[in-house]
Amino acid sequence: MGFLSFLSGNKNEKIKELQSKGAIIIDVRTKGEYSQGAIAGSKNIPLQEISSKINTIKKLNKPVITCCASGMRSANAASILKAQGIEAVNGGGWSSLSKKL
């Protein structure tokens, strides 16, 4: 448990750091899921569309915090963004992330 809380602590610090840099929150759930509730001000780009939106995301010139329902899809999205040179962190599930913001 200590190791996991260590990882969680680092993620929370990274989220706060990116927030201070004006990060945008990208929710990678489907449009239907997003319409059921989301973080105010977040952008909905479903995971299946992330790769095709890389240039648009790069033009925003801001770090990204990804979220989804549980953290699995947002982890995948954060990896895709990082591989394209975008500063990104997986924020996990949108509901729990909203409590950290």
Buried (B, 14 or more C-beta within 10 A) or exposed (E): EEEEEEEEEEBEEBBEEBBEEEBBBBBBBBEEBBEEEBBEEBBBBBBEEBEEBBEEBEEBEBBBBBBBBBBBBBBBBBBBBBEBEBBBBBBBBBEEBBEEB
